[in-house]
Amino acid sequence: MLMLANERIAALHSELNDLVERERQRRIAFLEAQQLVIKEFVENAITQTKEHEKIQRELDRRNWVRLMRNILF
């Protein structure tokens, strides 16, 4: 009887270890996917910021040209 109980405990322990490992792998996969999403978000934000700065420089240049025309003419 004691031997059967020990075998059952060992089987349950093994099953628990398997469940823990699967959950660990699931969490790792989730964190890796989340990391990719964050990386893409940051890259997009950087690209948008660069585009915004480029547009702003062009607008500033046009405004400066317009201002100079108004002053000179």
MIROVEX-709865 format. One record per residue: residue number from 1; residue in three letters; x, y, z of N, C-alpha, C, CB in turn. Coordinates in nm, 2 decimals, padded with zeros to 4 digits. Glycine has a CB too. Example, Ala and Ser with C-alpha at 12.3 -4.5 7.8 and 13.67 -1.06 7.14 Angstrom:
2
<atom nr="1" rest="ALA" n_u="01.32" n_v="-00.57" n_w="00.78" ca_u="01.23" ca_v="-00.45" ca_w="00.78" c_u="01.32" c_v="-00.33" c_w="00.78" cb_u="01.13" cb_v="-00.45" cb_w="00.90"/>
<atom nr="2" rest="SER" n_u="01.28" n_v="-00.22" n_w="00.71" ca_u="01.37" ca_v="-00.11" ca_w="00.71" c_u="01.29" c_v="00.00" c_w="00.79" cb_u="01.41" cb_v="-00.06" cb_w="00.57"/>
//
This chain:
73
<atom nr="1" rest="MET" n_u="00.08" n_v="-00.12" n_w="00.00" ca_u="00.00" ca_v="00.00" ca_w="00.00" c_u="00.09" c_v="00.13" c_w="00.00" cb_u="-00.09" cb_v="00.00" cb_w="00.12"/>
<atom nr="2" rest="LEU" n_u="00.19" n_v="00.13" n_w="00.09" ca_u="00.28" ca_v="00.24" ca_w="00.09" c_u="00.35" c_v="00.26" c_w="-00.04" cb_u="00.38" cb_v="00.22" cb_w="00.21"/>
<atom nr="3" rest="MET" n_u="00.39" n_v="00.15" n_w="-00.10" ca_u="00.46" ca_v="00.16" ca_w="-00.23" c_u="00.37" c_v="00.22" c_w="-00.34" cb_u="00.50" cb_v="00.02" cb_w="-00.27"/>
<atom nr="4" rest="LEU" n_u="00.24" n_v="00.18" n_w="-00.34" ca_u="00.15" ca_v="00.24" ca_w="-00.43" c_u="00.13" c_v="00.39" c_w="-00.41" cb_u="00.01" cb_v="00.17" cb_w="-00.43"/>
<atom nr="5" rest="ALA" n_u="00.13" n_v="00.43" n_w="-00.28" ca_u="00.11" ca_v="00.57" ca_w="-00.25" c_u="00.24" c_v="00.65" c_w="-00.29" cb_u="00.09" cb_v="00.59" cb_w="-00.10"/>
<atom nr="6" rest="ASN" n_u="00.35" n_v="00.59" n_w="-00.27" ca_u="00.48" ca_v="00.66" ca_w="-00.32" c_u="00.48" c_v="00.67" c_w="-00.47" cb_u="00.60" cb_v="00.58" cb_w="-00.27"/>
<atom nr="7" rest="GLU" n_u="00.44" n_v="00.57" n_w="-00.54" ca_u="00.43" ca_v="00.57" ca_w="-00.68" c_u="00.34" c_v="00.68" c_w="-00.73" cb_u="00.39" cb_v="00.43" cb_w="-00.74"/>
<atom nr="8" rest="ARG" n_u="00.22" n_v="00.68" n_w="-00.67" ca_u="00.12" ca_v="00.79" ca_w="-00.70" c_u="00.18" c_v="00.93" c_w="-00.67" cb_u="-00.01" cb_v="00.76" cb_w="-00.62"/>
<atom nr="9" rest="ILE" n_u="00.24" n_v="00.94" n_w="-00.56" ca_u="00.31" ca_v="01.07" ca_w="-00.53" c_u="00.41" c_v="01.11" c_w="-00.63" cb_u="00.37" cb_v="01.07" cb_w="-00.39"/>
<atom nr="10" rest="ALA" n_u="00.49" n_v="01.01" n_w="-00.67" ca_u="00.60" ca_v="01.04" ca_w="-00.78" c_u="00.53" c_v="01.08" c_w="-00.91" cb_u="00.69" cb_v="00.91" cb_w="-00.79"/>
<atom nr="11" rest="ALA" n_u="00.42" n_v="01.01" n_w="-00.94" ca_u="00.35" ca_v="01.04" ca_w="-01.07" c_u="00.29" c_v="01.18" c_w="-01.07" cb_u="00.24" cb_v="00.93" cb_w="-01.10"/>
<atom nr="12" rest="LEU" n_u="00.23" n_v="01.21" n_w="-00.95" ca_u="00.17" ca_v="01.35" ca_w="-00.94" c_u="00.28" c_v="01.45" c_w="-00.94" cb_u="00.09" cb_v="01.36" cb_w="-00.81"/>
<atom nr="13" rest="HIS" n_u="00.39" n_v="01.42" n_w="-00.88" ca_u="00.51" ca_v="01.52" ca_w="-00.88" c_u="00.56" c_v="01.54" c_w="-01.02" cb_u="00.62" cb_v="01.46" cb_w="-00.79"/>
<atom nr="14" rest="SER" n_u="00.57" n_v="01.43" n_w="-01.09" ca_u="00.61" ca_v="01.44" ca_w="-01.23" c_u="00.52" c_v="01.52" c_w="-01.32" cb_u="00.63" cb_v="01.30" cb_w="-01.29"/>
<atom nr="15" rest="GLU" n_u="00.39" n_v="01.50" n_w="-01.30" ca_u="00.28" ca_v="01.57" ca_w="-01.37" c_u="00.29" c_v="01.72" c_w="-01.33" cb_u="00.14" cb_v="01.51" cb_w="-01.34"/>
<atom nr="16" rest="LEU" n_u="00.31" n_v="01.75" n_w="-01.21" ca_u="00.32" ca_v="01.89" ca_w="-01.16" c_u="00.44" c_v="01.95" c_w="-01.23" cb_u="00.32" cb_v="01.89" cb_w="-01.01"/>
<atom nr="17" rest="ASN" n_u="00.55" n_v="01.88" n_w="-01.23" ca_u="00.67" ca_v="01.94" ca_w="-01.29" c_u="00.65" c_v="01.97" c_w="-01.44" cb_u="00.79" cb_v="01.85" cb_w="-01.28"/>
<atom nr="18" rest="ASP" n_u="00.57" n_v="01.88" n_w="-01.51" ca_u="00.54" ca_v="01.90" ca_w="-01.65" c_u="00.45" c_v="02.02" c_w="-01.66" cb_u="00.47" cb_v="01.78" cb_w="-01.71"/>
<atom nr="19" rest="LEU" n_u="00.35" n_v="02.04" n_w="-01.58" ca_u="00.26" ca_v="02.15" ca_w="-01.58" c_u="00.34" c_v="02.28" c_w="-01.56" cb_u="00.15" cb_v="02.14" cb_w="-01.48"/>
<atom nr="20" rest="VAL" n_u="00.43" n_v="02.28" n_w="-01.46" ca_u="00.51" ca_v="02.40" ca_w="-01.43" c_u="00.60" c_v="02.43" c_w="-01.55" cb_u="00.59" cb_v="02.37" cb_w="-01.31"/>
<atom nr="21" rest="GLU" n_u="00.66" n_v="02.34" n_w="-01.61" ca_u="00.74" ca_v="02.36" ca_w="-01.73" c_u="00.66" c_v="02.42" c_w="-01.85" cb_u="00.82" cb_v="02.23" cb_w="-01.77"/>
<atom nr="22" rest="ARG" n_u="00.54" n_v="02.36" n_w="-01.87" ca_u="00.46" ca_v="02.41" ca_w="-01.98" c_u="00.42" c_v="02.56" c_w="-01.95" cb_u="00.33" cb_v="02.32" cb_w="-02.00"/>
<atom nr="23" rest="GLU" n_u="00.38" n_v="02.58" n_w="-01.83" ca_u="00.34" ca_v="02.72" ca_w="-01.79" c_u="00.46" c_v="02.82" c_w="-01.81" cb_u="00.29" cb_v="02.73" cb_w="-01.65"/>
<atom nr="24" rest="ARG" n_u="00.58" n_v="02.77" n_w="-01.77" ca_u="00.70" ca_v="02.85" ca_w="-01.79" c_u="00.73" c_v="02.88" c_w="-01.93" cb_u="00.82" cb_v="02.78" cb_w="-01.72"/>
<atom nr="25" rest="GLN" n_u="00.71" n_v="02.78" n_w="-02.02" ca_u="00.73" ca_v="02.80" ca_w="-02.16" c_u="00.63" c_v="02.89" c_w="-02.22" cb_u="00.73" cb_v="02.66" cb_w="-02.23"/>
<atom nr="26" rest="ARG" n_u="00.50" n_v="02.88" n_w="-02.17" ca_u="00.39" ca_v="02.97" ca_w="-02.22" c_u="00.42" c_v="03.11" c_w="-02.19" cb_u="00.26" cb_v="02.92" cb_w="-02.16"/>
<atom nr="27" rest="ARG" n_u="00.47" n_v="03.13" n_w="-02.06" ca_u="00.50" ca_v="03.27" ca_w="-02.02" c_u="00.62" c_v="03.33" c_w="-02.10" cb_u="00.53" cb_v="03.27" cb_w="-01.87"/>
<atom nr="28" rest="ILE" n_u="00.72" n_v="03.24" n_w="-02.12" ca_u="00.84" ca_v="03.29" ca_w="-02.20" c_u="00.79" c_v="03.33" c_w="-02.34" cb_u="00.94" cb_v="03.18" cb_w="-02.21"/>
<atom nr="29" rest="ALA" n_u="00.71" n_v="03.24" n_w="-02.40" ca_u="00.65" ca_v="03.28" ca_w="-02.54" c_u="00.57" c_v="03.41" c_w="-02.54" cb_u="00.57" cb_v="03.16" cb_w="-02.59"/>
<atom nr="30" rest="PHE" n_u="00.49" n_v="03.42" n_w="-02.43" ca_u="00.41" ca_v="03.55" ca_w="-02.42" c_u="00.51" c_v="03.67" c_w="-02.41" cb_u="00.32" cb_v="03.54" cb_w="-02.30"/>
<atom nr="31" rest="LEU" n_u="00.61" n_v="03.66" n_w="-02.32" ca_u="00.70" ca_v="03.77" ca_w="-02.30" c_u="00.78" c_v="03.80" c_w="-02.43" cb_u="00.79" cb_v="03.74" cb_w="-02.19"/>
<atom nr="32" rest="GLU" n_u="00.82" n_v="03.70" n_w="-02.50" ca_u="00.89" ca_v="03.72" ca_w="-02.63" c_u="00.80" c_v="03.79" c_w="-02.73" cb_u="00.94" cb_v="03.59" cb_w="-02.68"/>
<atom nr="33" rest="ALA" n_u="00.67" n_v="03.75" n_w="-02.74" ca_u="00.58" ca_v="03.81" ca_w="-02.83" c_u="00.56" c_v="03.96" c_w="-02.79" cb_u="00.45" cb_v="03.73" cb_w="-02.83"/>
<atom nr="34" rest="GLN" n_u="00.54" n_v="03.98" n_w="-02.66" ca_u="00.52" ca_v="04.11" ca_w="-02.61" c_u="00.64" c_v="04.20" c_w="-02.64" cb_u="00.49" cb_v="04.11" cb_w="-02.45"/>
<atom nr="35" rest="GLN" n_u="00.76" n_v="04.14" n_w="-02.62" ca_u="00.88" ca_v="04.22" ca_w="-02.65" c_u="00.89" c_v="04.26" c_w="-02.80" cb_u="01.01" cb_v="04.13" cb_w="-02.62"/>
<atom nr="36" rest="LEU" n_u="00.85" n_v="04.17" n_w="-02.89" ca_u="00.84" ca_v="04.20" ca_w="-03.03" c_u="00.74" c_v="04.31" c_w="-03.06" cb_u="00.81" cb_v="04.08" cb_w="-03.11"/>
<atom nr="37" rest="VAL" n_u="00.63" n_v="04.31" n_w="-03.00" ca_u="00.53" ca_v="04.42" ca_w="-03.02" c_u="00.58" c_v="04.55" c_w="-02.97" cb_u="00.40" cb_v="04.38" cb_w="-02.94"/>
<atom nr="38" rest="ILE" n_u="00.65" n_v="04.55" n_w="-02.85" ca_u="00.70" ca_v="04.67" ca_w="-02.80" c_u="00.81" c_v="04.72" c_w="-02.89" cb_u="00.76" cb_v="04.65" cb_w="-02.65"/>
<atom nr="39" rest="LYS" n_u="00.90" n_v="04.64" n_w="-02.94" ca_u="01.01" ca_v="04.67" ca_w="-03.03" c_u="00.95" c_v="04.74" c_w="-03.15" cb_u="01.10" cb_v="04.55" cb_w="-03.06"/>
<atom nr="40" rest="GLU" n_u="00.85" n_v="04.68" n_w="-03.21" ca_u="00.79" ca_v="04.73" ca_w="-03.33" c_u="00.72" c_v="04.87" c_w="-03.30" cb_u="00.68" cb_v="04.64" cb_w="-03.39"/>
<atom nr="41" rest="PHE" n_u="00.66" n_v="04.88" n_w="-03.18" ca_u="00.60" ca_v="05.01" ca_w="-03.15" c_u="00.70" c_v="05.12" c_w="-03.13" cb_u="00.52" cb_v="04.99" cb_w="-03.01"/>
<atom nr="42" rest="VAL" n_u="00.81" n_v="05.09" n_w="-03.07" ca_u="00.92" ca_v="05.19" ca_w="-03.05" c_u="00.98" c_v="05.22" c_w="-03.19" cb_u="01.03" cb_v="05.13" cb_w="-02.96"/>
<atom nr="43" rest="GLU" n_u="01.01" n_v="05.12" n_w="-03.27" ca_u="01.06" ca_v="05.15" ca_w="-03.40" c_u="00.97" c_v="05.24" c_w="-03.48" cb_u="01.09" cb_v="05.02" cb_w="-03.48"/>
<atom nr="44" rest="ASN" n_u="00.84" n_v="05.21" n_w="-03.48" ca_u="00.74" ca_v="05.30" ca_w="-03.55" c_u="00.74" c_v="05.44" c_w="-03.49" cb_u="00.60" cb_v="05.24" cb_w="-03.54"/>
<atom nr="45" rest="ALA" n_u="00.75" n_v="05.45" n_w="-03.36" ca_u="00.75" ca_v="05.58" ca_w="-03.29" c_u="00.87" c_v="05.66" c_w="-03.34" cb_u="00.75" cb_v="05.57" cb_w="-03.14"/>
<atom nr="46" rest="ILE" n_u="00.99" n_v="05.59" n_w="-03.35" ca_u="01.11" ca_v="05.66" ca_w="-03.39" c_u="01.10" c_v="05.71" c_w="-03.53" cb_u="01.23" cb_v="05.57" cb_w="-03.38"/>
<atom nr="47" rest="THR" n_u="01.04" n_v="05.62" n_w="-03.62" ca_u="01.02" ca_v="05.65" ca_w="-03.76" c_u="00.93" c_v="05.77" c_w="-03.77" cb_u="00.97" cb_v="05.53" cb_w="-03.84"/>
<atom nr="48" rest="GLN" n_u="00.82" n_v="05.77" n_w="-03.70" ca_u="00.72" ca_v="05.88" ca_w="-03.70" c_u="00.78" c_v="06.01" c_w="-03.65" cb_u="00.60" cb_v="05.85" cb_w="-03.62"/>
<atom nr="49" rest="THR" n_u="00.87" n_v="06.00" n_w="-03.55" ca_u="00.93" ca_v="06.12" ca_w="-03.50" c_u="01.03" c_v="06.18" c_w="-03.60" cb_u="01.01" cb_v="06.08" cb_w="-03.37"/>
<atom nr="50" rest="LYS" n_u="01.10" n_v="06.09" n_w="-03.67" ca_u="01.19" ca_v="06.14" ca_w="-03.77" c_u="01.12" c_v="06.20" c_w="-03.88" cb_u="01.28" cb_v="06.02" cb_w="-03.82"/>
<atom nr="51" rest="GLU" n_u="01.01" n_v="06.14" n_w="-03.92" ca_u="00.92" ca_v="06.20" ca_w="-04.03" c_u="00.87" c_v="06.33" c_w="-03.99" cb_u="00.81" cb_v="06.10" cb_w="-04.07"/>
<atom nr="52" rest="HIS" n_u="00.82" n_v="06.34" n_w="-03.86" ca_u="00.77" ca_v="06.47" ca_w="-03.81" c_u="00.87" c_v="06.57" c_w="-03.81" cb_u="00.71" cb_v="06.44" cb_w="-03.67"/>
<atom nr="53" rest="GLU" n_u="00.99" n_v="06.54" n_w="-03.76" ca_u="01.10" ca_v="06.64" ca_w="-03.76" c_u="01.14" c_v="06.68" c_w="-03.90" cb_u="01.23" cb_v="06.57" cb_w="-03.70"/>
<atom nr="54" rest="LYS" n_u="01.14" n_v="06.59" n_w="-04.00" ca_u="01.16" ca_v="06.63" ca_w="-04.14" c_u="01.06" c_v="06.72" c_w="-04.19" cb_u="01.17" cb_v="06.50" cb_w="-04.23"/>
<atom nr="55" rest="ILE" n_u="00.93" n_v="06.69" n_w="-04.17" ca_u="00.82" ca_v="06.78" ca_w="-04.21" c_u="00.83" c_v="06.92" c_w="-04.14" cb_u="00.69" cb_v="06.72" cb_w="-04.18"/>
<atom nr="56" rest="GLN" n_u="00.86" n_v="06.91" n_w="-04.01" ca_u="00.88" ca_v="07.04" ca_w="-03.93" c_u="00.99" c_v="07.13" c_w="-03.99" cb_u="00.90" cb_v="07.01" cb_w="-03.79"/>
<atom nr="57" rest="ARG" n_u="01.10" n_v="07.06" n_w="-04.02" ca_u="01.21" ca_v="07.14" ca_w="-04.08" c_u="01.17" c_v="07.20" c_w="-04.21" cb_u="01.34" cb_v="07.05" cb_w="-04.10"/>
<atom nr="58" rest="GLU" n_u="01.10" n_v="07.13" n_w="-04.30" ca_u="01.05" ca_v="07.18" ca_w="-04.42" c_u="00.96" c_v="07.30" c_w="-04.40" cb_u="00.99" cb_v="07.07" cb_w="-04.51"/>
<atom nr="59" rest="LEU" n_u="00.87" n_v="07.28" n_w="-04.31" ca_u="00.77" ca_v="07.39" ca_w="-04.28" c_u="00.85" c_v="07.51" c_w="-04.22" cb_u="00.67" cb_v="07.35" cb_w="-04.17"/>
<atom nr="60" rest="ASP" n_u="00.94" n_v="07.49" n_w="-04.14" ca_u="01.02" ca_v="07.60" ca_w="-04.08" c_u="01.10" c_v="07.67" c_w="-04.20" cb_u="01.12" cb_v="07.55" cb_w="-03.98"/>
<atom nr="61" rest="ARG" n_u="01.15" n_v="07.60" n_w="-04.29" ca_u="01.22" ca_v="07.65" ca_w="-04.40" c_u="01.13" c_v="07.74" c_w="-04.49" cb_u="01.29" cb_v="07.54" cb_w="-04.49"/>
<atom nr="62" rest="ARG" n_u="01.01" n_v="07.68" n_w="-04.52" ca_u="00.91" ca_v="07.76" ca_w="-04.60" c_u="00.87" c_v="07.88" c_w="-04.53" cb_u="00.79" cb_v="07.67" cb_w="-04.63"/>
<atom nr="63" rest="ASN" n_u="00.85" n_v="07.87" n_w="-04.40" ca_u="00.81" ca_v="07.99" ca_w="-04.32" c_u="00.92" c_v="08.10" c_w="-04.32" cb_u="00.77" cb_v="07.96" cb_w="-04.18"/>
<atom nr="64" rest="TRP" n_u="01.04" n_v="08.05" n_w="-04.31" ca_u="01.15" ca_v="08.15" ca_w="-04.31" c_u="01.16" c_v="08.21" c_w="-04.45" cb_u="01.29" cb_v="08.07" cb_w="-04.28"/>
<atom nr="65" rest="VAL" n_u="01.15" n_v="08.14" n_w="-04.56" ca_u="01.15" ca_v="08.19" ca_w="-04.69" c_u="01.03" c_v="08.29" c_w="-04.71" cb_u="01.14" cb_v="08.08" cb_w="-04.80"/>
<atom nr="66" rest="ARG" n_u="00.92" n_v="08.26" n_w="-04.66" ca_u="00.80" ca_v="08.35" ca_w="-04.67" c_u="00.83" c_v="08.48" c_w="-04.59" cb_u="00.67" cb_v="08.28" cb_w="-04.61"/>
<atom nr="67" rest="LEU" n_u="00.88" n_v="08.46" n_w="-04.47" ca_u="00.92" ca_v="08.58" ca_w="-04.39" c_u="01.02" c_v="08.67" c_w="-04.46" cb_u="00.97" cb_v="08.53" cb_w="-04.25"/>
<atom nr="68" rest="MET" n_u="01.12" n_v="08.61" n_w="-04.52" ca_u="01.22" ca_v="08.69" ca_w="-04.59" c_u="01.16" c_v="08.76" c_w="-04.71" cb_u="01.34" cb_v="08.60" cb_w="-04.63"/>
<atom nr="69" rest="ARG" n_u="01.07" n_v="08.70" n_w="-04.78" ca_u="01.00" ca_v="08.76" ca_w="-04.89" c_u="00.92" c_v="08.88" c_w="-04.84" cb_u="00.91" cb_v="08.66" cb_w="-04.97"/>
<atom nr="70" rest="ASN" n_u="00.85" n_v="08.86" n_w="-04.73" ca_u="00.77" ca_v="08.97" ca_w="-04.68" c_u="00.85" c_v="09.08" c_w="-04.63" cb_u="00.68" cb_v="08.91" cb_w="-04.56"/>
<atom nr="71" rest="ILE" n_u="00.96" n_v="09.06" n_w="-04.58" ca_u="01.05" ca_v="09.16" ca_w="-04.53" c_u="01.11" c_v="09.24" c_w="-04.65" cb_u="01.16" cb_v="09.11" cb_w="-04.44"/>
<atom nr="72" rest="LEU" n_u="01.16" n_v="09.16" n_w="-04.75" ca_u="01.23" ca_v="09.22" ca_w="-04.86" c_u="01.13" c_v="09.29" c_w="-04.96" cb_u="01.31" cb_v="09.12" cb_w="-04.93"/>
<atom nr="73" rest="PHE" n_u="01.01" n_v="09.24" n_w="-04.97" ca_u="00.92" ca_v="09.29" ca_w="-05.08" c_u="00.80" c_v="09.35" c_w="-05.01" cb_u="00.88" cb_v="09.18" cb_w="-05.17"/>
//
